[in-house]
Amino acid sequence: MKIYNTLTKRKEEFIPLEEGKVKMYVCGPTVYNFIHIGNARPMIVFDTVRRYMEYKGYEVNYVSNFTDVDDKIIAKAIEEGVSAEEISTRYIKECKKDMADMNVKPATTHPLATQEIDGMIEMIQTLIDKGFAYEVNGTVYFRVKNFKEYGKLSHKNLEDLQSGFRSLQVSGEDQKEDPLDFVLWKPKKEGEPYWVSPWGEGRPGWHIECSVMSKKYLGEEIDIHAGGEDLIFPHHENEIAQSECCNGKTFARYWMHNAFLNIDNRKMSKSLGNFFTVREIGEKYDLQVLRFFMLNAHYRSPLNFSAELMESSKNALDRIITCADQLKRLTKSAQCEDMTEEEIKLTEEVQRYVKKYEEAMEDDFNTADAIASIFELVKFANTHGNGDSSKAFVQYLFDTIVKLSDVLGLLVDKEEEMLDEDVEKLIAERQAARKEKNFKRADEIRDQLAAMGIILKDTREGVQWKRA
């Protein structure tokens, strides 16, 4: 299995630190609003990497954090007149719902930054003791010049960085020893959440959070660290500096980064009016379609999102689902139980498609080529699976297509569609629960219907619903 390593700028054979086990850390979102489709790409991509590792028999310890203390969270809390904790708790819940709807498996551990402050204080103190950090008026900075390998991930030259930063220097930064030095701890401001530390009341800088959470839940050395390419510099570069200076060991062996997502060939931004949350996309499409769309391109290629491409993804995914449905029906109507000799020979051809699929995945997780192999298998199944086929043969075709799709997190074995009257009954039960102010039960019913592909819309005229 080969992985493109951002650190070395080449594909390398994957060799885990410990045989049969993978330690993987993926930077999670800052939770101050609904996640957008740019956030969704690393979630889907690295969930798929994890799934393939598990398919190959690895035991994966997958850690992905929630940044639940940050300037944006504080700004949102002030805007709404509530606590920062209320904002982060609300949006962690919403994020987990969106992840479940995209069929992103929960991480082995989802640590929260605010619950790991003691570890951050301890790491910062170690860096001060070792001469890699210093305190000025309650702010602790990392001393970049003392880490000679700074810039090795982003392949930036330290001198070029320093001259660039000097020209950008802003007021208040002159207390730093060097313009490149970055914050590990900052003093509290009025109305902000804070914690007590040896340097005064304050809160941690963003970069130290991931170094500490990765160390606590995975150890001082890990196999894979991943995230969006926007995190390479300065976030991941700074993580390496902190972790390697603190622990005296290589932090991560393989660094994986997904490319950006554009909307109609333009960068996504609120000012351009092309900013979409996952929740908004989920109102128009089953989020399996979004997942398929994301995986139908190589994770290191820039990806362009458009309505046309989503429609094409929906149609393509439907082809796999239709094939799986047809095979399921054939298993029920098959006249013969056991495979014929000819069918046994045909299974060898099926295995060739499986091999092509695995070769694509083992070449730096080329999900686009893996999906192409599934379509070849679908075409083969449509040609060779029919009313004369044995039950064992069509079951074998069905199981293979479902298994390979499942590794990509694509659910193609659809349950029998819910009858309209059953939907109406659940909606009536939800309305009754809302009248009784039993909002917990009302939310449960909405989630149950959403899981079955039923989208609700509350209007003045009552509840409208449609199938995703």
C-alpha positions in Angstrom: 0.0 0.0 0.0 1.5 3.3 -1.1 0.6 6.7 0.5 1.6 10.1 -0.9 3.5 11.7 2.0 3.4 15.6 2.0 6.6 15.5 4.1 8.7 13.8 1.4 6.6 14.8 -1.6 6.4 11.3 -2.9 4.5 8.0 -2.6 5.9 5.7 0.0 5.1 2.1 1.0 3.0 2.2 4.2 4.8 0.5 7.1 3.0 0.9 10.4 4.9 1.5 13.6 3.3 -1.5 15.1 2.4 -4.5 12.9 -1.4 -4.8 12.3 -2.2 -1.5 14.0 -2.6 2.1 12.6 -2.5 5.2 14.8 -4.3 8.0 12.8 -5.0 11.6 13.8 -7.3 13.9 11.7 -7.8 17.5 12.6 -11.5 18.1 13.2 -13.7 21.2 12.8 -14.0 24.4 14.9 -17.6 24.1 16.1 -19.3 27.5 15.9 -21.8 26.8 13.1 -23.1 24.0 10.8 -20.2 22.3 9.0 -19.9 23.3 5.3 -19.1 21.1 2.4 -15.4 22.1 2.5 -15.3 20.6 6.1 -17.0 17.4 4.7 -14.2 16.5 2.2 -11.5 15.5 4.8 -14.2 13.8 6.9 -15.3 11.6 4.0 -11.8 11.1 2.6 -10.1 10.0 5.8 -13.0 8.0 7.0 -12.6 6.1 3.7 -8.9 5.6 4.3 -9.7 4.3 7.8 -12.4 1.9 6.3 -9.9 0.5 3.8 -7.3 0.0 6.4 -9.9 -2.0 8.5 -10.9 -3.9 5.3 -7.2 -5.0 5.0 -7.3 -6.2 8.6 -5.6 -3.3 10.5 -6.8 -2.3 13.9 -7.2 1.5 13.5 -7.1 3.9 16.4 -8.7 6.9 14.8 -8.7 10.2 16.7 -10.4 13.3 15.4 -10.9 16.3 17.7 -13.4 19.1 18.1 -11.9 22.6 18.6 -14.4 23.9 21.1 -12.6 27.1 22.3 -11.7 29.6 19.6 -12.2 33.3 18.6 -15.0 32.4 16.2 -16.9 30.4 18.9 -16.5 33.3 21.4 -17.7 35.8 18.7 -20.8 33.7 18.0 -21.5 33.3 21.8 -21.3 37.1 22.3 -23.6 37.7 19.2 -26.2 35.3 20.7 -25.7 36.3 24.3 -24.9 32.8 25.5 -21.8 31.0 26.7 -19.1 29.7 24.4 -19.8 26.2 25.9 -23.4 26.4 24.8 -22.4 27.3 21.2 -19.8 24.5 21.0 -22.1 21.8 22.6 -24.9 22.7 20.1 -22.7 22.5 17.0 -20.8 19.4 18.1 -24.2 17.7 18.2 -25.2 19.1 14.8 -21.8 18.1 13.3 -22.2 14.5 14.6 -25.6 14.3 13.0 -24.2 15.5 9.6 -21.3 13.0 9.9 -23.8 10.2 10.6 -25.9 11.3 7.5 -22.7 11.2 5.4 -22.0 7.7 6.8 -18.8 8.9 8.5 -18.0 6.5 11.3 -17.5 8.0 14.8 -13.8 8.3 15.7 -12.3 5.9 18.2 -12.0 9.1 20.3 -13.4 12.6 19.6 -11.5 14.7 22.2 -12.6 18.2 23.1 -9.9 20.8 23.4 -11.4 22.3 26.6 -11.1 18.9 28.4 -7.4 18.6 27.7 -6.2 22.0 29.1 -4.1 20.4 31.9 -2.1 18.4 29.2 -1.6 21.6 27.2 -0.2 23.5 30.2 2.1 20.5 30.9 3.4 20.4 27.3 4.0 24.2 27.3 5.9 24.0 30.6 8.1 21.2 29.1 8.8 23.4 26.1 9.8 26.3 28.3 12.0 24.1 30.5 13.8 22.8 27.3 14.4 26.3 26.0 11.8 26.0 23.1 9.3 28.5 24.5 9.3 31.7 26.5 6.8 33.9 28.4 6.2 37.6 27.9 3.5 39.5 29.9 1.3 36.3 30.2 1.7 35.2 26.6 3.9 32.1 25.9 5.5 31.9 22.5 7.3 29.0 20.8 10.9 29.8 19.8 11.0 28.8 16.2 14.7 29.4 15.6 15.6 26.7 18.1 13.8 24.0 16.0 16.2 23.6 13.1 13.8 21.6 11.0 11.0 24.2 11.0 9.5 24.3 7.5 10.2 20.7 6.6 6.5 19.8 6.0 5.5 22.9 4.0 8.9 23.0 2.3 9.3 26.6 3.2 12.7 28.3 3.7 13.1 29.7 7.2 14.9 32.9 6.0 12.3 33.6 3.4 9.6 33.1 6.0 11.3 35.5 8.4 11.7 38.3 5.8 8.1 37.8 4.7 6.8 38.0 8.3 8.9 41.1 9.1 7.3 43.0 6.2 3.8 41.9 7.6 4.6 42.7 11.2 1.8 44.3 13.0 1.6 46.4 16.2 1.7 44.4 19.4 3.9 41.7 17.9 7.2 43.4 18.9 7.2 41.6 22.2 8.2 38.4 20.3 11.9 37.5 20.0 11.3 36.6 16.3 8.4 37.4 14.0 7.9 33.7 13.2 7.4 32.7 16.9 3.8 31.6 17.5 1.5 31.6 20.5 1.2 28.6 22.8 -0.8 30.4 25.6 -2.6 33.8 25.6 -3.9 35.9 28.4 -7.7 36.2 28.9 -9.7 39.1 27.5 -12.8 40.5 29.3 -15.8 38.1 28.9 -13.8 35.2 27.4 -13.5 31.7 28.8 -10.2 31.2 30.6 -8.2 28.7 32.6 -5.6 29.2 35.4 -2.0 28.6 34.4 1.5 29.3 35.7 1.6 32.3 33.3 -1.8 33.7 34.5 -5.4 33.3 33.5 -5.9 32.6 29.8 -6.4 30.0 27.1 -4.2 27.8 24.8 -3.2 28.7 21.2 -4.8 26.6 18.5 -1.7 24.6 17.5 -0.9 23.2 20.9 -4.3 21.6 21.2 -3.8 18.9 18.5 -0.2 18.1 19.6 -1.5 17.3 23.1 -4.6 15.4 22.1 -2.6 13.3 19.6 0.0 12.4 22.2 -2.6 11.6 24.9 -4.8 9.3 22.7 -2.2 7.9 20.3 1.2 8.3 21.9 4.3 10.3 21.1 4.7 8.8 17.6 1.9 8.2 15.2 1.5 6.6 11.8 -0.7 9.0 9.9 -1.6 12.7 10.5 -4.2 14.1 8.1 -6.3 17.1 7.2 -7.0 19.7 4.5 -4.1 21.2 2.6 -4.9 24.6 4.2 -3.6 23.2 7.5 -0.1 22.3 6.2 1.2 25.8 7.1 1.2 27.0 9.8 -1.0 24.5 11.8 0.7 21.2 11.0 4.1 22.7 10.7 3.7 24.1 14.2 2.3 20.8 15.5 5.5 19.1 14.3 7.7 21.8 16.0 5.9 21.5 19.3 5.6 17.7 19.4 9.1 16.9 18.3 10.7 19.5 20.6 8.7 18.2 23.5 9.0 14.5 23.0 12.3 14.2 21.2 10.8 11.8 18.6 9.4 11.9 15.0 5.8 13.1 15.4 4.1 11.4 12.4 5.5 9.1 9.7 3.0 10.0 7.0 1.2 13.3 6.4 -1.9 13.2 4.2 -3.7 16.3 2.9 -6.8 16.6 0.7 -7.1 19.4 -1.9 -9.5 22.3 -1.8 -13.2 22.2 -2.9 -14.4 25.0 -5.2 -17.9 25.9 -6.1 -18.7 26.5 -9.8 -14.9 26.9 -10.3 -14.7 29.7 -7.6 -13.4 29.5 -4.0 -16.3 29.0 -1.6 -17.1 32.2 0.4 -20.1 33.8 2.0 -19.4 37.1 0.2 -19.7 35.4 -3.2 -23.0 33.8 -2.1 -21.7 30.3 -3.0 -21.3 29.0 0.6 -23.2 25.7 1.3 -23.5 23.8 4.5 -23.8 20.0 4.6 -27.3 20.5 6.1 -28.4 22.6 3.1 -27.2 20.0 0.6 -29.0 17.3 2.7 -32.3 19.1 2.0 -31.8 18.5 -1.7 -30.0 15.2 -1.8 -29.4 12.1 0.2 -25.9 12.8 1.7 -24.7 9.5 0.2 -24.7 11.4 -3.1 -22.4 14.0 -1.6 -20.1 11.2 -0.4 -20.1 9.6 -3.8 -19.3 13.0 -5.4 -16.4 13.5 -3.1 -14.9 10.1 -3.7 -15.4 10.2 -7.5 -12.2 12.3 -7.6 -8.7 11.7 -6.2 -8.4 13.3 -2.7 -5.3 15.2 -3.7 -7.0 16.8 -6.8 -8.9 20.1 -6.5 -12.6 19.3 -6.6 -15.3 21.5 -8.2 -18.8 21.4 -6.8 -21.8 22.1 -9.0 -25.5 21.2 -9.3 -24.7 19.4 -12.6 -22.0 17.2 -11.0 -24.3 16.4 -8.0 -27.0 15.3 -10.4 -24.6 13.1 -12.3 -23.3 11.6 -9.0 -26.9 10.9 -8.0 -27.6 9.1 -11.3 -24.3 7.1 -11.1 -25.0 6.0 -7.5 -28.5 5.0 -8.5 -27.0 2.6 -11.1 -25.2 0.7 -8.3 -28.2 0.7 -6.0 -30.5 -0.5 -8.8 -28.1 -3.3 -9.6 -28.0 -4.3 -5.9 -31.8 -4.3 -5.7 -32.1 -6.4 -8.9 -29.6 -9.0 -7.5 -31.5 -9.1 -4.2 -34.7 -9.8 -6.1 -33.0 -12.6 -8.1 -31.8 -14.3 -4.9 -35.5 -14.5 -3.8 -36.7 -15.9 -7.1 -33.8 -18.2 -8.0 -34.8 -21.7 -9.0 -31.5 -23.3 -8.3 -29.5 -23.1 -5.1 -25.9 -24.0 -6.0 -23.5 -22.5 -8.5 -23.0 -24.2 -11.9 -19.5 -25.0 -13.1 -19.8 -22.1 -15.5 -20.8 -19.7 -12.7 -17.8 -20.9 -10.6 -15.6 -19.9 -13.5 -17.3 -16.5 -13.7 -16.5 -15.8 -10.0 -12.8 -15.8 -11.1 -13.6 -12.8 -13.3 -15.4 -11.1 -10.4 -12.2 -11.5 -8.4 -10.3 -9.7 -11.1 -12.5 -6.7 -10.6 -12.0 -6.9 -6.8 -8.2 -7.0 -7.5 -8.4 -3.9 -9.7 -10.4 -2.2 -6.9 -7.8 -3.1 -4.3 -4.9 -2.0 -6.6 -6.6 1.4 -7.0 -7.1 1.8 -3.3 -3.5 0.8 -2.5 -2.2 3.4 -5.0 -2.6 6.3 -2.6 -6.4 5.6 -2.1 -7.4 6.3 -5.7 -11.2 6.1 -4.9 -12.1 7.3 -8.5 -10.5 4.3 -10.0 -12.0 2.1 -7.2 -15.5 3.3 -8.1 -14.7 2.6 -11.8 -14.0 -1.0 -10.8 -17.4 -1.2 -9.0 -19.1 0.0 -12.2 -17.3 -2.7 -14.2 -18.6 -5.2 -11.7 -22.1 -3.7 -12.0 -22.0 -4.1 -15.8 -20.8 -7.7 -15.3 -23.6 -8.4 -12.8 -26.3 -6.9 -15.1 -25.0 -9.1 -18.0 -24.5 -12.4 -16.1 -27.1 -12.2 -13.3 -30.5 -13.2 -14.5 -33.6 -15.3 -13.9 -31.6 -18.5 -14.8 -28.8 -17.8 -12.3 -28.4 -19.8 -9.2 -29.1 -18.3 -5.8 -25.5 -18.8 -4.7 -24.2 -16.9 -7.8 -26.4 -13.8 -7.6 -25.9 -13.7 -3.8 -22.1 -13.8 -4.4 -22.4 -10.9 -6.9 -24.6 -8.9 -4.5 -22.3 -9.5 -1.5 -19.2 -8.4 -3.5 -20.8 -5.2 -4.8 -22.2 -4.3 -1.3 -18.8 -5.1 0.4 -16.7 -3.0 -2.0 -19.2 -0.1 -1.8 -19.3 -0.3 2.0 -15.5 0.1 2.2 -16.1 3.5 0.5 -18.9 4.2 2.9 -21.5 3.9 0.2 -24.7 2.2 1.3 -26.1 0.5 -1.7 -28.2 -2.2 0.1 -31.3 -0.1 0.6 -33.9 -1.3 3.0 -37.5 -1.7 1.6 -38.9 1.8 1.1 -41.3 3.0 3.8 -45.0 3.1 2.8 -46.6 6.6 2.5 -49.1 5.8 5.3 -46.3 4.8 7.6 -44.6 8.1 7.0 -47.9 10.0 7.7 -48.3 8.0 10.9 -44.9 9.0 12.2 -45.4 12.7 11.2 -48.7 12.7 13.1 -46.9 11.2 16.1 -44.2 13.9 15.8 -46.9 16.7 15.7 -48.5 15.2 18.8 -45.2 15.1 20.6 -44.5 18.8 19.7 -48.0 19.8 21.1 -47.1 18.1 24.3 -43.7 19.9 24.3 -42.0 16.5 24.1 -39.3 17.9 21.8 -36.9 15.1 22.5 -39.4 12.6 21.0 -40.2 14.9 18.1 -36.5 15.2 17.2 -36.1 11.4 17.5 -38.9 10.9 14.9 -37.5 13.5 12.6 -34.1 11.8 12.8 -35.7 8.4 12.2 -37.5 9.7 9.1 -34.3 11.4 7.9 -32.4 8.1 8.2 -35.0 6.5 5.9 -34.6 9.3 3.3 -37.7 11.3 4.3 -37.2 15.1 4.4 -39.6 17.1 6.4 -40.4 20.8 6.0 -42.5 22.7 8.5 -44.8 25.3 6.9 -47.7 27.4 7.9 -50.0 25.0 6.1 -48.6 22.0 8.1 -45.8 19.5 7.6 -44.7 18.8 4.0 -42.5 15.8 3.2 -40.6 14.3 0.3 -38.3 11.4 -0.4 -34.6 12.4 -0.7 
